[in-house]
């Protein structure tokens, strides 16, 4: 869902909001420059979305997120135990 204040305010993140960026590193053995894709979690699953969270997502360039009406902090596995 696109980030608009009216639609997502007061809901919860259904998945982690992740910022992806590339980092260039020099291999010490060969001297070759290696590009590595890196991820940073900006907001975790289950975070309540308020105006501060919306501005944090926009500052980090996150435009698409999944939202839910329910706060879902963990996932259920087949043996019915909850993992955070």
HTML snippet that shows the backbone in 3Dmol.js (N, CA, C, O; Angstrom):
<script src="https://3Dmol.org/build/3Dmol-min.js"></script>
<div id="view" style="width:600px;height:400px;position:relative"></div>
<script>
const pdb = `
ATOM      1  N   UNK A   1       0.846  -1.167   0.000  1.00  0.00           N
ATOM      2  CA  UNK A   1       0.000   0.000   0.000  1.00  0.00           C
ATOM      3  C   UNK A   1       0.896   1.235   0.000  1.00  0.00           C
ATOM      4  O   UNK A   1       1.895   1.280   0.717  1.00  0.00           O
ATOM      5  N   UNK A   2       0.547   2.215  -0.785  1.00  0.00           N
ATOM      6  CA  UNK A   2       1.292   3.455  -0.828  1.00  0.00           C
ATOM      7  C   UNK A   2       1.107   4.202   0.490  1.00  0.00           C
ATOM      8  O   UNK A   2       0.063   4.104   1.135  1.00  0.00           O
ATOM      9  N   UNK A   3       2.129   4.940   0.872  1.00  0.00           N
ATOM     10  CA  UNK A   3       2.087   5.661   2.144  1.00  0.00           C
ATOM     11  C   UNK A   3       1.308   6.954   1.962  1.00  0.00           C
ATOM     12  O   UNK A   3       1.799   7.908   1.358  1.00  0.00           O
ATOM     13  N   UNK A   4       0.099   6.977   2.485  1.00  0.00           N
ATOM     14  CA  UNK A   4      -0.706   8.200   2.565  1.00  0.00           C
ATOM     15  C   UNK A   4      -1.229   8.294   3.982  1.00  0.00           C
ATOM     16  O   UNK A   4      -1.626   7.289   4.571  1.00  0.00           O
ATOM     17  N   UNK A   5      -1.231   9.503   4.534  1.00  0.00           N
ATOM     18  CA  UNK A   5      -1.577   9.691   5.934  1.00  0.00           C
ATOM     19  C   UNK A   5      -2.966   9.167   6.277  1.00  0.00           C
ATOM     20  O   UNK A   5      -3.140   8.551   7.328  1.00  0.00           O
ATOM     21  N   UNK A   6      -3.944   9.391   5.431  1.00  0.00           N
ATOM     22  CA  UNK A   6      -5.321   9.027   5.745  1.00  0.00           C
ATOM     23  C   UNK A   6      -5.533   7.519   5.764  1.00  0.00           C
ATOM     24  O   UNK A   6      -6.321   7.024   6.569  1.00  0.00           O
ATOM     25  N   UNK A   7      -4.858   6.786   4.907  1.00  0.00           N
ATOM     26  CA  UNK A   7      -5.111   5.354   4.783  1.00  0.00           C
ATOM     27  C   UNK A   7      -4.386   4.506   5.818  1.00  0.00           C
ATOM     28  O   UNK A   7      -4.929   3.494   6.262  1.00  0.00           O
ATOM     29  N   UNK A   8      -3.176   4.889   6.215  1.00  0.00           N
ATOM     30  CA  UNK A   8      -2.400   4.003   7.080  1.00  0.00           C
ATOM     31  C   UNK A   8      -2.300   4.469   8.523  1.00  0.00           C
ATOM     32  O   UNK A   8      -1.888   3.689   9.381  1.00  0.00           O
ATOM     33  N   UNK A   9      -2.659   5.702   8.820  1.00  0.00           N
ATOM     34  CA  UNK A   9      -2.546   6.197  10.189  1.00  0.00           C
ATOM     35  C   UNK A   9      -3.506   5.412  11.097  1.00  0.00           C
ATOM     36  O   UNK A   9      -4.685   5.249  10.781  1.00  0.00           O
ATOM     37  N   UNK A  10      -2.980   4.937  12.220  1.00  0.00           N
ATOM     38  CA  UNK A  10      -3.788   4.184  13.166  1.00  0.00           C
ATOM     39  C   UNK A  10      -3.787   2.685  12.920  1.00  0.00           C
ATOM     40  O   UNK A  10      -4.485   1.946  13.615  1.00  0.00           O
ATOM     41  N   UNK A  11      -3.016   2.222  11.941  1.00  0.00           N
ATOM     42  CA  UNK A  11      -2.916   0.791  11.659  1.00  0.00           C
ATOM     43  C   UNK A  11      -1.549   0.287  12.108  1.00  0.00           C
ATOM     44  O   UNK A  11      -0.776   1.030  12.713  1.00  0.00           O
ATOM     45  N   UNK A  12      -1.255  -0.973  11.814  1.00  0.00           N
ATOM     46  CA  UNK A  12      -0.007  -1.601  12.231  1.00  0.00           C
ATOM     47  C   UNK A  12       0.724  -2.149  11.016  1.00  0.00           C
ATOM     48  O   UNK A  12       0.100  -2.511  10.018  1.00  0.00           O
ATOM     49  N   UNK A  13       2.052  -2.209  11.102  1.00  0.00           N
ATOM     50  CA  UNK A  13       2.838  -2.802  10.019  1.00  0.00           C
ATOM     51  C   UNK A  13       2.655  -4.308  10.018  1.00  0.00           C
ATOM     52  O   UNK A  13       2.785  -4.946  11.063  1.00  0.00           O
ATOM     53  N   UNK A  14       2.355  -4.887   8.858  1.00  0.00           N
ATOM     54  CA  UNK A  14       2.190  -6.333   8.732  1.00  0.00           C
ATOM     55  C   UNK A  14       3.535  -7.012   8.467  1.00  0.00           C
ATOM     56  O   UNK A  14       3.697  -8.193   8.773  1.00  0.00           O
ATOM     57  N   UNK A  15       4.494  -6.286   7.906  1.00  0.00           N
ATOM     58  CA  UNK A  15       5.847  -6.792   7.649  1.00  0.00           C
ATOM     59  C   UNK A  15       6.839  -5.712   8.051  1.00  0.00           C
ATOM     60  O   UNK A  15       6.489  -4.538   8.174  1.00  0.00           O
ATOM     61  N   UNK A  16       8.071  -6.126   8.251  1.00  0.00           N
ATOM     62  CA  UNK A  16       9.116  -5.154   8.569  1.00  0.00           C
ATOM     63  C   UNK A  16       9.276  -4.163   7.422  1.00  0.00           C
ATOM     64  O   UNK A  16       9.204  -4.541   6.253  1.00  0.00           O
ATOM     65  N   UNK A  17       9.495  -2.894   7.758  1.00  0.00           N
ATOM     66  CA  UNK A  17       9.805  -1.874   6.758  1.00  0.00           C
ATOM     67  C   UNK A  17      11.323  -1.857   6.607  1.00  0.00           C
ATOM     68  O   UNK A  17      12.039  -1.496   7.541  1.00  0.00           O
ATOM     69  N   UNK A  18      11.810  -2.246   5.438  1.00  0.00           N
ATOM     70  CA  UNK A  18      13.238  -2.430   5.218  1.00  0.00           C
ATOM     71  C   UNK A  18      13.743  -1.457   4.153  1.00  0.00           C
ATOM     72  O   UNK A  18      13.145  -1.300   3.088  1.00  0.00           O
ATOM     73  N   UNK A  19      14.861  -0.813   4.476  1.00  0.00           N
ATOM     74  CA  UNK A  19      15.538   0.066   3.513  1.00  0.00           C
ATOM     75  C   UNK A  19      16.695  -0.722   2.919  1.00  0.00           C
ATOM     76  O   UNK A  19      17.508  -1.277   3.659  1.00  0.00           O
ATOM     77  N   UNK A  20      16.779  -0.779   1.607  1.00  0.00           N
ATOM     78  CA  UNK A  20      17.837  -1.508   0.910  1.00  0.00           C
ATOM     79  C   UNK A  20      18.775  -0.506   0.257  1.00  0.00           C
ATOM     80  O   UNK A  20      18.334   0.434  -0.405  1.00  0.00           O
ATOM     81  N   UNK A  21      20.065  -0.715   0.448  1.00  0.00           N
ATOM     82  CA  UNK A  21      21.055   0.160  -0.170  1.00  0.00           C
ATOM     83  C   UNK A  21      22.300  -0.648  -0.509  1.00  0.00           C
ATOM     84  O   UNK A  21      22.499  -1.748   0.005  1.00  0.00           O
ATOM     85  N   UNK A  22      23.131  -0.092  -1.378  1.00  0.00           N
ATOM     86  CA  UNK A  22      24.351  -0.762  -1.808  1.00  0.00           C
ATOM     87  C   UNK A  22      25.560  -0.133  -1.122  1.00  0.00           C
ATOM     88  O   UNK A  22      25.648   1.086  -0.975  1.00  0.00           O
ATOM     89  N   UNK A  23      26.478  -0.985  -0.709  1.00  0.00           N
ATOM     90  CA  UNK A  23      27.719  -0.518  -0.106  1.00  0.00           C
ATOM     91  C   UNK A  23      28.902  -1.041  -0.895  1.00  0.00           C
ATOM     92  O   UNK A  23      28.937  -2.217  -1.256  1.00  0.00           O
ATOM     93  N   UNK A  24      29.869  -0.180  -1.168  1.00  0.00           N
ATOM     94  CA  UNK A  24      31.071  -0.567  -1.897  1.00  0.00           C
ATOM     95  C   UNK A  24      32.201  -0.811  -0.911  1.00  0.00           C
ATOM     96  O   UNK A  24      32.490   0.035  -0.065  1.00  0.00           O
ATOM     97  N   UNK A  25      32.838  -1.967  -1.022  1.00  0.00           N
ATOM     98  CA  UNK A  25      33.938  -2.333  -0.151  1.00  0.00           C
ATOM     99  C   UNK A  25      35.112  -2.798  -1.001  1.00  0.00           C
ATOM    100  O   UNK A  25      34.938  -3.319  -2.103  1.00  0.00           O
ATOM    101  N   UNK A  26      36.295  -2.601  -0.469  1.00  0.00           N
ATOM    102  CA  UNK A  26      37.499  -3.044  -1.167  1.00  0.00           C
ATOM    103  C   UNK A  26      37.965  -4.367  -0.565  1.00  0.00           C
ATOM    104  O   UNK A  26      38.168  -4.480   0.645  1.00  0.00           O
ATOM    105  N   UNK A  27      38.131  -5.367  -1.434  1.00  0.00           N
ATOM    106  CA  UNK A  27      38.652  -6.659  -1.007  1.00  0.00           C
ATOM    107  C   UNK A  27      40.137  -6.488  -0.689  1.00  0.00           C
ATOM    108  O   UNK A  27      40.922  -6.084  -1.548  1.00  0.00           O
ATOM    109  N   UNK A  28      40.513  -6.798   0.551  1.00  0.00           N
ATOM    110  CA  UNK A  28      41.891  -6.571   0.982  1.00  0.00           C
ATOM    111  C   UNK A  28      42.892  -7.461   0.260  1.00  0.00           C
ATOM    112  O   UNK A  28      44.042  -7.064   0.069  1.00  0.00           O
ATOM    113  N   UNK A  29      42.479  -8.644  -0.140  1.00  0.00           N
ATOM    114  CA  UNK A  29      43.400  -9.572  -0.808  1.00  0.00           C
ATOM    115  C   UNK A  29      43.669  -9.182  -2.259  1.00  0.00           C
ATOM    116  O   UNK A  29      44.817  -9.183  -2.706  1.00  0.00           O
ATOM    117  N   UNK A  30      42.611  -8.851  -2.990  1.00  0.00           N
ATOM    118  CA  UNK A  30      42.757  -8.593  -4.422  1.00  0.00           C
ATOM    119  C   UNK A  30      42.753  -7.106  -4.768  1.00  0.00           C
ATOM    120  O   UNK A  30      43.201  -6.729  -5.850  1.00  0.00           O
ATOM    121  N   UNK A  31      42.253  -6.253  -3.866  1.00  0.00           N
ATOM    122  CA  UNK A  31      42.154  -4.827  -4.156  1.00  0.00           C
ATOM    123  C   UNK A  31      40.957  -4.477  -5.016  1.00  0.00           C
ATOM    124  O   UNK A  31      40.796  -3.331  -5.435  1.00  0.00           O
ATOM    125  N   UNK A  32      40.122  -5.462  -5.277  1.00  0.00           N
ATOM    126  CA  UNK A  32      38.936  -5.274  -6.128  1.00  0.00           C
ATOM    127  C   UNK A  32      37.814  -4.632  -5.311  1.00  0.00           C
ATOM    128  O   UNK A  32      37.642  -4.940  -4.132  1.00  0.00           O
ATOM    129  N   UNK A  33      37.059  -3.744  -5.941  1.00  0.00           N
ATOM    130  CA  UNK A  33      35.913  -3.114  -5.290  1.00  0.00           C
ATOM    131  C   UNK A  33      34.699  -4.017  -5.462  1.00  0.00           C
ATOM    132  O   UNK A  33      34.339  -4.389  -6.579  1.00  0.00           O
ATOM    133  N   UNK A  34      34.081  -4.362  -4.351  1.00  0.00           N
ATOM    134  CA  UNK A  34      32.937  -5.272  -4.345  1.00  0.00           C
ATOM    135  C   UNK A  34      31.709  -4.501  -3.868  1.00  0.00           C
ATOM    136  O   UNK A  34      31.759  -3.811  -2.850  1.00  0.00           O
ATOM    137  N   UNK A  35      30.607  -4.621  -4.608  1.00  0.00           N
ATOM    138  CA  UNK A  35      29.355  -3.990  -4.217  1.00  0.00           C
ATOM    139  C   UNK A  35      28.480  -5.013  -3.509  1.00  0.00           C
ATOM    140  O   UNK A  35      28.213  -6.094  -4.033  1.00  0.00           O
ATOM    141  N   UNK A  36      28.040  -4.653  -2.313  1.00  0.00           N
ATOM    142  CA  UNK A  36      27.204  -5.549  -1.515  1.00  0.00           C
ATOM    143  C   UNK A  36      25.875  -4.855  -1.240  1.00  0.00           C
ATOM    144  O   UNK A  36      25.838  -3.699  -0.819  1.00  0.00           O
ATOM    145  N   UNK A  37      24.781  -5.583  -1.486  1.00  0.00           N
ATOM    146  CA  UNK A  37      23.456  -5.051  -1.174  1.00  0.00           C
ATOM    147  C   UNK A  37      23.201  -5.263   0.315  1.00  0.00           C
ATOM    148  O   UNK A  37      23.350  -6.373   0.826  1.00  0.00           O
ATOM    149  N   UNK A  38      22.817  -4.193   1.005  1.00  0.00           N
ATOM    150  CA  UNK A  38      22.588  -4.266   2.445  1.00  0.00           C
ATOM    151  C   UNK A  38      21.161  -3.867   2.760  1.00  0.00           C
ATOM    152  O   UNK A  38      20.535  -3.115   2.013  1.00  0.00           O
ATOM    153  N   UNK A  39      20.648  -4.377   3.874  1.00  0.00           N
ATOM    154  CA  UNK A  39      19.287  -4.077   4.319  1.00  0.00           C
ATOM    155  C   UNK A  39      19.329  -3.550   5.744  1.00  0.00           C
ATOM    156  O   UNK A  39      20.131  -3.996   6.565  1.00  0.00           O
ATOM    157  N   UNK A  40      18.452  -2.594   6.025  1.00  0.00           N
ATOM    158  CA  UNK A  40      18.329  -2.036   7.366  1.00  0.00           C
ATOM    159  C   UNK A  40      16.845  -2.007   7.721  1.00  0.00           C
ATOM    160  O   UNK A  40      16.025  -1.511   6.949  1.00  0.00           O
ATOM    161  N   UNK A  41      16.504  -2.541   8.893  1.00  0.00           N
ATOM    162  CA  UNK A  41      15.115  -2.507   9.337  1.00  0.00           C
ATOM    163  C   UNK A  41      14.829  -1.131   9.920  1.00  0.00           C
ATOM    164  O   UNK A  41      15.466  -0.709  10.885  1.00  0.00           O
ATOM    165  N   UNK A  42      13.871  -0.441   9.329  1.00  0.00           N
ATOM    166  CA  UNK A  42      13.494   0.896   9.789  1.00  0.00           C
ATOM    167  C   UNK A  42      12.418   0.802  10.862  1.00  0.00           C
ATOM    168  O   UNK A  42      12.500   1.486  11.882  1.00  0.00           O
ATOM    169  N   UNK A  43      11.411  -0.038  10.640  1.00  0.00           N
ATOM    170  CA  UNK A  43      10.345  -0.252  11.615  1.00  0.00           C
ATOM    171  C   UNK A  43       9.971  -1.729  11.585  1.00  0.00           C
ATOM    172  O   UNK A  43       9.858  -2.328  10.516  1.00  0.00           O
ATOM    173  N   UNK A  44       9.781  -2.303  12.758  1.00  0.00           N
ATOM    174  CA  UNK A  44       9.490  -3.731  12.848  1.00  0.00           C
ATOM    175  C   UNK A  44       8.014  -4.019  12.666  1.00  0.00           C
ATOM    176  O   UNK A  44       7.167  -3.139  12.814  1.00  0.00           O
ATOM    177  N   UNK A  45       7.725  -5.265  12.344  1.00  0.00           N
ATOM    178  CA  UNK A  45       6.357  -5.753  12.212  1.00  0.00           C
ATOM    179  C   UNK A  45       5.616  -5.505  13.526  1.00  0.00           C
ATOM    180  O   UNK A  45       6.166  -5.716  14.607  1.00  0.00           O
ATOM    181  N   UNK A  46       4.364  -5.055  13.423  1.00  0.00           N
ATOM    182  CA  UNK A  46       3.558  -4.795  14.608  1.00  0.00           C
ATOM    183  C   UNK A  46       3.673  -3.376  15.125  1.00  0.00           C
ATOM    184  O   UNK A  46       3.020  -3.029  16.109  1.00  0.00           O
ATOM    185  N   UNK A  47       4.499  -2.532  14.477  1.00  0.00           N
ATOM    186  CA  UNK A  47       4.655  -1.151  14.905  1.00  0.00           C
ATOM    187  C   UNK A  47       3.385  -0.368  14.603  1.00  0.00           C
ATOM    188  O   UNK A  47       2.849  -0.440  13.497  1.00  0.00           O
ATOM    189  N   UNK A  48       2.904   0.387  15.604  1.00  0.00           N
ATOM    190  CA  UNK A  48       1.731   1.242  15.410  1.00  0.00           C
ATOM    191  C   UNK A  48       2.143   2.411  14.530  1.00  0.00           C
ATOM    192  O   UNK A  48       3.169   3.046  14.774  1.00  0.00           O
ATOM    193  N   UNK A  49       1.350   2.695  13.513  1.00  0.00           N
ATOM    194  CA  UNK A  49       1.690   3.749  12.553  1.00  0.00           C
ATOM    195  C   UNK A  49       1.026   5.056  12.979  1.00  0.00           C
ATOM    196  O   UNK A  49      -0.195   5.205  12.946  1.00  0.00           O
ATOM    197  N   UNK A  50       1.883   5.996  13.381  1.00  0.00           N
ATOM    198  CA  UNK A  50       1.415   7.339  13.702  1.00  0.00           C
ATOM    199  C   UNK A  50       2.179   8.319  12.798  1.00  0.00           C
ATOM    200  O   UNK A  50       2.892   7.894  11.888  1.00  0.00           O
ATOM    201  N   UNK A  51       2.035   9.609  13.043  1.00  0.00           N
ATOM    202  CA  UNK A  51       2.683  10.587  12.171  1.00  0.00           C
ATOM    203  C   UNK A  51       4.204  10.499  12.230  1.00  0.00           C
ATOM    204  O   UNK A  51       4.875  10.750  11.228  1.00  0.00           O
ATOM    205  N   UNK A  52       4.754  10.148  13.381  1.00  0.00           N
ATOM    206  CA  UNK A  52       6.206  10.019  13.503  1.00  0.00           C
ATOM    207  C   UNK A  52       6.710   8.837  12.668  1.00  0.00           C
ATOM    208  O   UNK A  52       7.732   8.941  11.989  1.00  0.00           O
ATOM    209  N   UNK A  53       5.992   7.720  12.722  1.00  0.00           N
ATOM    210  CA  UNK A  53       6.375   6.546  11.926  1.00  0.00           C
ATOM    211  C   UNK A  53       6.271   6.849  10.436  1.00  0.00           C
ATOM    212  O   UNK A  53       7.133   6.443   9.657  1.00  0.00           O
ATOM    213  N   UNK A  54       5.232   7.552  10.043  1.00  0.00           N
ATOM    214  CA  UNK A  54       5.064   7.917   8.634  1.00  0.00           C
ATOM    215  C   UNK A  54       6.224   8.787   8.164  1.00  0.00           C
ATOM    216  O   UNK A  54       6.758   8.565   7.077  1.00  0.00           O
ATOM    217  N   UNK A  55       6.620   9.774   8.964  1.00  0.00           N
ATOM    218  CA  UNK A  55       7.730  10.636   8.565  1.00  0.00           C
ATOM    219  C   UNK A  55       9.046   9.866   8.526  1.00  0.00           C
ATOM    220  O   UNK A  55       9.893  10.139   7.675  1.00  0.00           O
ATOM    221  N   UNK A  56       9.230   8.899   9.444  1.00  0.00           N
ATOM    222  CA  UNK A  56      10.432   8.058   9.445  1.00  0.00           C
ATOM    223  C   UNK A  56      10.512   7.225   8.175  1.00  0.00           C
ATOM    224  O   UNK A  56      11.584   7.094   7.585  1.00  0.00           O
ATOM    225  N   UNK A  57       9.384   6.661   7.749  1.00  0.00           N
ATOM    226  CA  UNK A  57       9.356   5.871   6.520  1.00  0.00           C
ATOM    227  C   UNK A  57       9.658   6.733   5.300  1.00  0.00           C
ATOM    228  O   UNK A  57      10.396   6.314   4.408  1.00  0.00           O
ATOM    229  N   UNK A  58       9.095   7.925   5.262  1.00  0.00           N
ATOM    230  CA  UNK A  58       9.328   8.820   4.122  1.00  0.00           C
ATOM    231  C   UNK A  58      10.774   9.291   4.061  1.00  0.00           C
ATOM    232  O   UNK A  58      11.351   9.384   2.977  1.00  0.00           O
ATOM    233  N   UNK A  59      11.367   9.592   5.221  1.00  0.00           N
ATOM    234  CA  UNK A  59      12.762  10.043   5.244  1.00  0.00           C
ATOM    235  C   UNK A  59      13.716   8.988   4.698  1.00  0.00           C
ATOM    236  O   UNK A  59      14.754   9.321   4.126  1.00  0.00           O
ATOM    237  N   UNK A  60      13.368   7.733   4.871  1.00  0.00           N
ATOM    238  CA  UNK A  60      14.224   6.645   4.411  1.00  0.00           C
ATOM    239  C   UNK A  60      13.842   6.140   3.032  1.00  0.00           C
ATOM    240  O   UNK A  60      14.395   5.138   2.579  1.00  0.00           O
ATOM    241  N   UNK A  61      12.920   6.797   2.353  1.00  0.00           N
ATOM    242  CA  UNK A  61      12.580   6.453   0.978  1.00  0.00           C
ATOM    243  C   UNK A  61      11.708   5.225   0.825  1.00  0.00           C
ATOM    244  O   UNK A  61      11.654   4.644  -0.259  1.00  0.00           O
ATOM    245  N   UNK A  62      11.021   4.811   1.885  1.00  0.00           N
ATOM    246  CA  UNK A  62      10.142   3.648   1.806  1.00  0.00           C
ATOM    247  C   UNK A  62       8.771   4.125   1.342  1.00  0.00           C
ATOM    248  O   UNK A  62       8.144   4.965   1.987  1.00  0.00           O
ATOM    249  N   UNK A  63       8.313   3.578   0.213  1.00  0.00           N
ATOM    250  CA  UNK A  63       7.057   4.035  -0.362  1.00  0.00           C
ATOM    251  C   UNK A  63       5.954   2.984  -0.305  1.00  0.00           C
ATOM    252  O   UNK A  63       4.775   3.338  -0.283  1.00  0.00           O
ATOM    253  N   UNK A  64       6.307   1.698  -0.281  1.00  0.00           N
ATOM    254  CA  UNK A  64       5.309   0.633  -0.243  1.00  0.00           C
ATOM    255  C   UNK A  64       5.475  -0.182   1.030  1.00  0.00           C
ATOM    256  O   UNK A  64       6.572  -0.641   1.351  1.00  0.00           O
ATOM    257  N   UNK A  65       4.357  -0.358   1.761  1.00  0.00           N
ATOM    258  CA  UNK A  65       4.359  -1.167   2.973  1.00  0.00           C
ATOM    259  C   UNK A  65       3.085  -1.978   3.028  1.00  0.00           C
ATOM    260  O   UNK A  65       2.121  -1.677   2.324  1.00  0.00           O
ATOM    261  N   UNK A  66       3.072  -3.013   3.865  1.00  0.00           N
ATOM    262  CA  UNK A  66       1.859  -3.786   4.116  1.00  0.00           C
ATOM    263  C   UNK A  66       1.358  -3.422   5.500  1.00  0.00           C
ATOM    264  O   UNK A  66       2.122  -3.407   6.465  1.00  0.00           O
ATOM    265  N   UNK A  67       0.052  -3.126   5.592  1.00  0.00           N
ATOM    266  CA  UNK A  67      -0.534  -2.734   6.869  1.00  0.00           C
ATOM    267  C   UNK A  67      -1.640  -3.697   7.263  1.00  0.00           C
ATOM    268  O   UNK A  67      -2.163  -4.445   6.438  1.00  0.00           O
ATOM    269  N   UNK A  68      -1.986  -3.661   8.560  1.00  0.00           N
ATOM    270  CA  UNK A  68      -3.035  -4.516   9.095  1.00  0.00           C
ATOM    271  C   UNK A  68      -3.798  -3.741  10.160  1.00  0.00           C
ATOM    272  O   UNK A  68      -3.275  -2.794  10.749  1.00  0.00           O
ATOM    273  N   UNK A  69      -5.040  -4.152  10.400  1.00  0.00           N
ATOM    274  CA  UNK A  69      -5.825  -3.545  11.471  1.00  0.00           C
ATOM    275  C   UNK A  69      -5.476  -4.141  12.829  1.00  0.00           C
ATOM    276  O   UNK A  69      -5.819  -3.574  13.866  1.00  0.00           O
ATOM    277  N   UNK A  70      -4.792  -5.287  12.823  1.00  0.00           N
ATOM    278  CA  UNK A  70      -4.448  -5.990  14.048  1.00  0.00           C
ATOM    279  C   UNK A  70      -2.942  -5.933  14.282  1.00  0.00           C
ATOM    280  O   UNK A  70      -2.156  -5.954  13.335  1.00  0.00           O
ATOM    281  N   UNK A  71      -2.549  -5.862  15.552  1.00  0.00           N
ATOM    282  CA  UNK A  71      -1.131  -5.874  15.903  1.00  0.00           C
ATOM    283  C   UNK A  71      -0.648  -7.315  15.887  1.00  0.00           C
ATOM    284  O   UNK A  71      -1.029  -8.107  16.749  1.00  0.00           O
ATOM    285  N   UNK A  72       0.187  -7.660  14.917  1.00  0.00           N
ATOM    286  CA  UNK A  72       0.711  -9.026  14.783  1.00  0.00           C
ATOM    287  C   UNK A  72       2.210  -8.996  15.049  1.00  0.00           C
ATOM    288  O   UNK A  72       2.994  -8.557  14.208  1.00  0.00           O
ATOM    289  N   UNK A  73       2.596  -9.467  16.229  1.00  0.00           N
ATOM    290  CA  UNK A  73       3.998  -9.403  16.615  1.00  0.00           C
ATOM    291  C   UNK A  73       4.774 -10.648  16.252  1.00  0.00           C
ATOM    292  O   UNK A  73       5.980 -10.564  16.022  1.00  0.00           O
ATOM    293  N   UNK A  74       4.130 -11.796  16.191  1.00  0.00           N
ATOM    294  CA  UNK A  74       4.831 -13.039  15.921  1.00  0.00           C
ATOM    295  C   UNK A  74       4.150 -13.824  14.822  1.00  0.00           C
ATOM    296  O   UNK A  74       3.168 -13.375  14.231  1.00  0.00           O
ATOM    297  N   UNK A  75       4.687 -15.005  14.556  1.00  0.00           N
ATOM    298  CA  UNK A  75       4.080 -15.891  13.582  1.00  0.00           C
ATOM    299  C   UNK A  75       3.833 -17.239  14.236  1.00  0.00           C
ATOM    300  O   UNK A  75       4.558 -17.639  15.146  1.00  0.00           O
ATOM    301  N   UNK A  76       2.821 -17.927  13.774  1.00  0.00           N
ATOM    302  CA  UNK A  76       2.491 -19.246  14.313  1.00  0.00           C
ATOM    303  C   UNK A  76       3.100 -20.308  13.418  1.00  0.00           C
ATOM    304  O   UNK A  76       3.020 -20.220  12.193  1.00  0.00           O
ATOM    305  N   UNK A  77       3.701 -21.298  14.026  1.00  0.00           N
ATOM    306  CA  UNK A  77       4.266 -22.407  13.268  1.00  0.00           C
ATOM    307  C   UNK A  77       3.351 -23.616  13.434  1.00  0.00           C
ATOM    308  O   UNK A  77       2.370 -23.551  14.174  1.00  0.00           O
ATOM    309  N   UNK A  78       3.659 -24.708  12.760  1.00  0.00           N
ATOM    310  CA  UNK A  78       2.770 -25.869  12.710  1.00  0.00           C
ATOM    311  C   UNK A  78       2.458 -26.463  14.081  1.00  0.00           C
ATOM    312  O   UNK A  78       1.364 -26.994  14.273  1.00  0.00           O
ATOM    313  N   UNK A  79       3.363 -26.393  15.020  1.00  0.00           N
ATOM    314  CA  UNK A  79       3.062 -26.978  16.327  1.00  0.00           C
ATOM    315  C   UNK A  79       2.412 -25.968  17.272  1.00  0.00           C
ATOM    316  O   UNK A  79       2.368 -26.186  18.483  1.00  0.00           O
ATOM    317  N   UNK A  80       1.914 -24.876  16.724  1.00  0.00           N
ATOM    318  CA  UNK A  80       1.141 -23.858  17.433  1.00  0.00           C
ATOM    319  C   UNK A  80       1.922 -23.140  18.520  1.00  0.00           C
ATOM    320  O   UNK A  80       1.357 -22.770  19.550  1.00  0.00           O
ATOM    321  N   UNK A  81       3.213 -22.940  18.302  1.00  0.00           N
ATOM    322  CA  UNK A  81       3.987 -22.100  19.179  1.00  0.00           C
ATOM    323  C   UNK A  81       4.232 -20.778  18.466  1.00  0.00           C
ATOM    324  O   UNK A  81       4.345 -20.726  17.241  1.00  0.00           O
ATOM    325  N   UNK A  82       4.311 -19.730  19.239  1.00  0.00           N
ATOM    326  CA  UNK A  82       4.473 -18.400  18.659  1.00  0.00           C
ATOM    327  C   UNK A  82       5.923 -17.969  18.732  1.00  0.00           C
ATOM    328  O   UNK A  82       6.558 -18.049  19.784  1.00  0.00           O
ATOM    329  N   UNK A  83       6.445 -17.505  17.587  1.00  0.00           N
ATOM    330  CA  UNK A  83       7.819 -17.002  17.526  1.00  0.00           C
ATOM    331  C   UNK A  83       7.785 -15.500  17.372  1.00  0.00           C
ATOM    332  O   UNK A  83       7.108 -14.980  16.485  1.00  0.00           O
ATOM    333  N   UNK A  84       8.499 -14.807  18.217  1.00  0.00           N
ATOM    334  CA  UNK A  84       8.576 -13.343  18.135  1.00  0.00           C
ATOM    335  C   UNK A  84       9.482 -12.918  17.011  1.00  0.00           C
ATOM    336  O   UNK A  84       9.670 -11.722  16.788  1.00  0.00           O
TER     337      UNK A  84
END
`;
const viewer = $3Dmol.createViewer("view");
viewer.addModel(pdb, "pdb");
viewer.setStyle({}, {cartoon: {color: "spectrum"}});
viewer.zoomTo();
viewer.render();
</script>
